[in-house]
Amino acid sequence: MQKSFKNYEKTLNILLLVSICFVLIFNLFTYDPILGYDAEAHHTYVDYMAVNKKLPGEGDTYEYFSPPIAYVFPAGVSIVCQNLVDSPDIFNTCRTIYPKITQIFQTILYLTALIINLKTIKLFTNSDNLFSTSYLLLISLGAINYRSISMIRGEVYIILFLSILLHLYLKLIKNNFNYLENYVLYFGLTISLLALSRQWAFFLFPGFFIVAILYKNKKLFLFLAKSFSLGAAFSFWFYFRQFLTSGTFTAFNKTPMGLSFNNQPLSFYVPTSENLNYLFFKPIRPWLDNQFLSILYSDFWGDYWGYFVFTSRHLEDGRNQLFIGDYLARVNLVSILPTIFILFFLFQRNRMNKEYLLKYINLSIAITFFGYLLFLIIYPELPTGDTIKSTYMLQLFHLILFITAVKIDDYKYKNFKLYNLVILFFLIAYVHNFSTYLSHYNFEFIRNLV
């Protein structure tokens, strides 16, 4: 029986890996990053860096406040392209080349992050198998993952560096918080790279210190103090530059309204019955109209903003336009049960004594969620809620799925029937939702676009 189950898991893991690779390769051929969120502003950031060899200011692109990590690689590709390619319009020629190469690069970064997380789960559970079926299946379910890595975005880098940070942290825990000084360098450097990827990463930092204080662990606190000091030394320059040019360390391209819950209407916090009706019958813009949880749910499982499946621009070029709204409605319905299972396991206590890691992840989930909520209250985008995008909270979903996968794996030993039932429902959702993972542009359109 045990041997049969291992063979079944191995087969399922292979199928999941093949399907993930198929989706990623398919999207490389059918989606261009210029179609992504605020794509022109991000491309202008890259172009400015490539031409001027420095960061843009407020008057150069409205993404000026974004840290530079996500733009270094495409700017480097653009510079190389301009030196190698012979073209009468070299700038625009390279502007069509570097986005696709960056898309390939970010796909590799994403796969690297998944492998690191699988190694961390293996270390956490003391498993002899690298591949966690629960994790592979859960991480495959969210359409937001495939959409995010197809655009030029800093959140992809957050996922990579977060996976490295979790692995380093778990190894530190396993070693009873004894470390060599070079470990401080690794940890500090990863922190700095997170800080220079996207400002959302700052939500990931307080949890470490809270854990050290809760467990009164002086060795951990000292390690964190050294690492974060080093991380700040490497990354502070960017935020100090923001202060000098914009008057604030946390510059943004919108004016803050101050912290008042009245900045948002009641429907932002609590959807009306009509709003909930749209959630399961027409979950595409603009029908959910600035609803926090409804848009996050629809954007995670489907494509509320229409940049991938519904294709909000070039409507005449997208496939299945007459039916996609109904399909996304079914996606939201089918995804109810997987969502319930994810939340159920998220709040389950794990039987393995690895409280330091679990506590940190739980704290970071809470801080990220409520931190993002406060951001939306301080910077309301009325009436549409344009800043409510699941991509911005990619780190939140990856933390939730990581810890949920660990707890589901634990049920293989606690309740084998429940484990198989959960895997079955996840598989049903994966098969049904598969079209949401794929770009709905066609090959010919992409060739004409570039």
Secondary structure as GFF3:
##gff-version 3
##sequence-region A 1 450
A	DSSP	alpha_helix	2	30	.	.	.	ID=ss1
A	DSSP	three_ten_helix	33	35	.	.	.	ID=ss2
A	DSSP	alpha_helix	39	52	.	.	.	ID=ss3
A	DSSP	alpha_helix	69	84	.	.	.	ID=ss4
A	DSSP	alpha_helix	90	125	.	.	.	ID=ss5
A	DSSP	alpha_helix	133	141	.	.	.	ID=ss6
A	DSSP	alpha_helix	143	149	.	.	.	ID=ss7
A	DSSP	alpha_helix	155	174	.	.	.	ID=ss8
A	DSSP	alpha_helix	181	195	.	.	.	ID=ss9
A	DSSP	three_ten_helix	199	204	.	.	.	ID=ss10
A	DSSP	alpha_helix	206	214	.	.	.	ID=ss11
A	DSSP	alpha_helix	218	246	.	.	.	ID=ss12
A	DSSP	three_ten_helix	261	263	.	.	.	ID=ss13
A	DSSP	alpha_helix	266	269	.	.	.	ID=ss14
A	DSSP	alpha_helix	273	281	.	.	.	ID=ss15
A	DSSP	alpha_helix	292	301	.	.	.	ID=ss16
A	DSSP	alpha_helix	324	334	.	.	.	ID=ss17
A	DSSP	alpha_helix	336	346	.	.	.	ID=ss18
A	DSSP	alpha_helix	355	378	.	.	.	ID=ss19
A	DSSP	three_ten_helix	390	393	.	.	.	ID=ss20
A	DSSP	alpha_helix	394	414	.	.	.	ID=ss21
A	DSSP	alpha_helix	416	432	.	.	.	ID=ss22
A	DSSP	three_ten_helix	434	437	.	.	.	ID=ss23
A	DSSP	alpha_helix	443	449	.	.	.	ID=ss24
###
